[in-house]
Amino acid sequence: MSNRNKGILFIILSAFGFAMMSTFVKLSGDLPSFQKTFFRNLVSCVIAFFMIVYHKESFFGKKENRKTLLLRSAFGTIGIILNFYAIDHLILSDANMLNKLSPFFVIIFCALFLKEKIKINQILAVIVAFIGALFIIKPALNIDMVPYLIGLCSAIFAAAAYTFVRILGGKEKYYTVVFFFSFFSTVVILPFFLLTYKPMTLIQFSYLILAGVFATIGQFGITLAYKYAPAKEISIFDYSNIIFSAIISMLLFNQIPDKFSFLGYIIIFSASFYMFLYNKKLDKVVRKS
């Protein structure tokens, strides 16, 4: 199997992992978002801990990278809490598609903070993606809009976290980055988890542990995917998450996205597909030169 095909396989596995994570978060029922986030990250923290021990690597990274790791972890933690709230209050595929807007926000943040030049093609793709988001959100001046806006905010905070991951580059091992984030999130959320704690049934607890297991599969899957192939070649396959989520929504929750949401999915996917093709074309030009 070629490295590109390995990358595609791992990113589809990652998409399935995150779709299943969202499913178990939703199945766990009426529990506080802090409680769900705590267990999701606790499992990742334990798994990453044993990987670091096995490889004899650093738990908290190099001193010069800790500020970046802290910022990545802070933004990532807020992003997860907001995403879990959106998952609880929206159709699963709607919540996940709004979260998939994060790559477009990454383009904006990299231009603002990393001084990366933003091209007209990227600006147009961002605008088209936001138009798609409006079809999912269906703006109205009422309380029903709140979960959609929170879902959109989850993408913004996720994008900020990914921007700091980009700054880190290959300066730290991927399991160190995962451990630092999971440990930070678990410690920071612990007081809120204790304050808002709701008693759980055994099945709810099992669902949260499974959410953590599948989140870990998603995290390591995407890390391995980008180890084997560059993002510009395989990132489009991450949208298989929406297919998994839509099927799960219909089969488990009897939720079918409306025609406007479907139109929004198509618009956002089209913008992503265009950027995928544009990046591949750009890569060929760079190689030739």
C-alpha positions, -999 to +999 in steps of 0.1 A: +000+000+000+014+034-009+019+061+017-009+082+002-034+053+005-022+047+041-029+083+048-064+081+033-071+049+053-060+066+086-079+098+079-111+079+072-105+058+104-100+092+122-133+105+108-151+073+119-135+077+154-147+112+158-182+104+145-185+076+170-172+099+197-200+123+189-225+095+189-215+083+224-214+119+237-250+123+225-261+089+237-248+097+272-278+120+276-285+150+297-251+154+314-231+187+317-207+194+288-179+197+314-186+162+326-185+148+291-153+167+282-136+155+314-141+118+306-133+123+269-099+138+278-092+116+308-092+085+285-069+102+259-046+114+287-042+078+301-035+063+267-010+091+257+007+087+291+015+050+285+027+058+249+051+084+264+064+060+290+069+033+263+088+057+240+106+073+270+097+108+258+089+141+275+054+145+291+054+183+289+076+190+259+106+213+255+107+245+276+106+268+246+074+251+233+054+252+264+037+285+258+025+273+224+014+240+240-005+259+266-023+281+241-031+251+219-045+233+249-066+262+262-082+269+228-087+232+222-104+227+255-129+255+249-135+242+214-144+207+227-168+220+254-186+241+228-187+212+203-202+188+229-229+214+237-237+217+200-238+178+196-263+176+225-286+203+211-284+198+173-287+170+147-254+152+149-244+159+113-252+196+116-230+199+147-201+180+131-204+200+098-202+233+116-171+220+134-156+212+100-155+249+092-123+250+113-099+247+083-114+279+068-108+297+101-072+283+101-067+301+068-078+334+084-058+329+116-026+320+098-030+352+077-036+373+108-011+358+133+015+339+112+015+366+084+009+339+058-002+354+025-039+347+019-048+342-018-079+354-036-089+317-041-087+311-004-108+342+004-135+330-021-135+295-006-139+310+030-168+332+018-185+302+001-181+280+032-197+307+054-226+309+029-230+271+034-229+276+072-258+300+069-280+274+052-273+250+082-277+277+108-308+293+091-304+326+110-334+338+130-336+361+159-347+335+185-333+311+210-331+282+185-301+299+169-279+296+201-267+260+196-258+267+160-238+298+170-221+277+197-213+251+171-198+278+149-177+291+179-164+255+185-149+256+149-133+290+157-116+278+189-106+245+172-090+265+144-071+286+169-058+253+185-048+239+150-030+272+143-008+266+174-003+230+163+009+244+130+034+267+149+046+236+168+052+217+135+075+187+142+091+203+173+073+178+196+063+142+194+026+138+185+019+118+217+035+145+238+011+171+222-019+148+228-008+142+264-002+179+272-036+188+258-055+160+275-037+166+308-043+203+307-079+199+298-085+173+325-069+195+352-086+227+341-121+211+338-119+192+371-133+220+393-162+227+368-168+189+365-171+187+404-193+217+406-217+206+379-214+168+384-246+148+378-249+112+390-246+088+361-260+053+354-235+026+345-246+028+308-239+066+308-205+061+323-198+034+297-208+057+269-184+085+281-155+060+284-163+048+248-164+085+237-129+089+251-117+057+234-131+067+200-118+103+205-083+088+210-087+067+178-097+099+160-067+119+174-041+093+166-057+084+133-054+120+120-018+123+133-008+091+115-026+102+084-006+134+081+026+114+089+021+093+057+007+120+034+005+158+032-028+175+042-033+189+007-036+153-007-059+137+019-077+164+039-109+161+018-114+125+030-119+139+066-154+149+054-164+113+054-171+122+091-203+139+079-214+108+060-209+086+091-227+112+113-257+115+089-261+077+088-258+075+126-283+104+130-309+086+109-304+051+123-299+058+160-316+091+167-342+092+139-329+126+129-329+136+093-312+170+083-336+193+064-331+203+028-314+236+038-288+217+059-281+193+030-276+223+007-252+237+033-233+205+034-229+205-003-217+241-004-192+236+024-179+204+009-177+220-026-155+248-011-133+223+006-130+202-025-120+233-045-093+241-020-082+204-021-078+206-059-062+241-057-036+230-032-027+199-053-023+221-084-002+246-064+020+218-052+027+206-087+037+241-098+061+244-068+077+210-077+082+220-113+098+253-103 
